Amino acid sequence: MRGGEKILLTHGSGGKLAHELVEKSFVKAFDNPLLAKLDDSAVIDFSGRLAFTTDSYVVSPIFFPGGDIGKLAVCGTVNDLAMCGAKPLYLSLSFIIEEGLPQSELKKIVESVQRAAQEAGVKIVTGDTKVVHRGSADELFINTAGIGIIPEGVDISGSNATPGDRVLLSGPIGDHGIAVLSRREGLSFSTQLKSDCAPLNGLVDEMLNASSNIHCLRDPTRGGLATTLNEMAKQSKVSIRIEEEKVPVRDEVLAACEMLGFDPLYIANEGRLVAIVPAEDTDKVLKAMRRNHYGKEASLIGEVSANNPGRVVMRTTIGASRIVDMMVGDPLPRIC
């Protein structure tokens, strides 16, 4: 590839260098028949109900323990589709690159995107590349869109929680936020903490095979578990009660939160999900979750009630009750 070892403004000009960047960096890595046509749009045949989502990723730094902005973009978009019960199929991927980004770093991110897409079973079918002046962005931003098919009989929404339902969590909370913060601020821990960033559509498939009656799914990203539970409580006009001792948090995350004055309930996650399921299906869904690599530490953390609609309450380890409100402000900006 011409143009030296760094991205130049001419890589975003639409000319020869831009075409070389697209063909050698992106088309080659994400090769599939729909993308290979290089038309302005990908033409796709569908039948059934579609799920469609879009997101943007501005995480800082772009490389962090357990992942990078490329893996995060794929997993985040795949997971948004999966939380509707959809089977993710196709993604778009647009790069906004700051002039001066080393091409070696872009190559690593593209390879990470390819690995994450392969694991999730999705295809990158269209995209775009723009290069902006040095100082106009922070190394690299990524925008995505995703499309998936919702299977017959699946009806999953944050508004479907019903009194008596149980609340399941797929694993320990806070890993992603603290891992990103540790790299950004140069913090160190006795054990190397990594982001939980992962595609969860395979886990959701196994959960739906165990029960087609799952009411709600949500990945607790920005705002953490607390904000996600509040969103579902408000959407469904119910209250949710959780048990502090049943919410898994790693010692490293607890230590970092105590040191920095954070609450793990509000720390971002990128490879966890919250499920609200009928009481009678709890055991079989939980067993299915624990059989999957990304749900092996899943736990039952609470239940849904009709009392005090829209409120989330946590029973603490000392037996008191604490109201868990939605996050105000952003303790960890640029986390995704």
Buried (B, 14 or more C-beta within 10 A) or exposed (E): EEBEEBBBBBBBEEEEBBBBBBEEBBBEBBEBEBBEEEEEEBEEEEEEBBBEBEBEBBBBEBBBBBBBBBBBBBBBBBBBBBBBBBBBBBBBBBBBBBBBBEBEBBBBBBBBBBBBBEBBBBBBBBBBBBBBEEEEBBBBBBBBBBBBBBBEEBEBBBEBBBEEBBBBBBBBBBBBBBBBBBBBEEBEBEEEBBBBBBBBBBBBBBBBEBBBBBBBBBBBBBBBBBBBBBBBBBBBEBBBBBBBEBBBBBEBBBBBBEEEEBBBBBBBBBBBBBBBBBEEBBBBBBEBBBEBEBBEBBBBBBBBBEEBEBBBBBBEEEEEEEEBEBBEEEBBEBBB
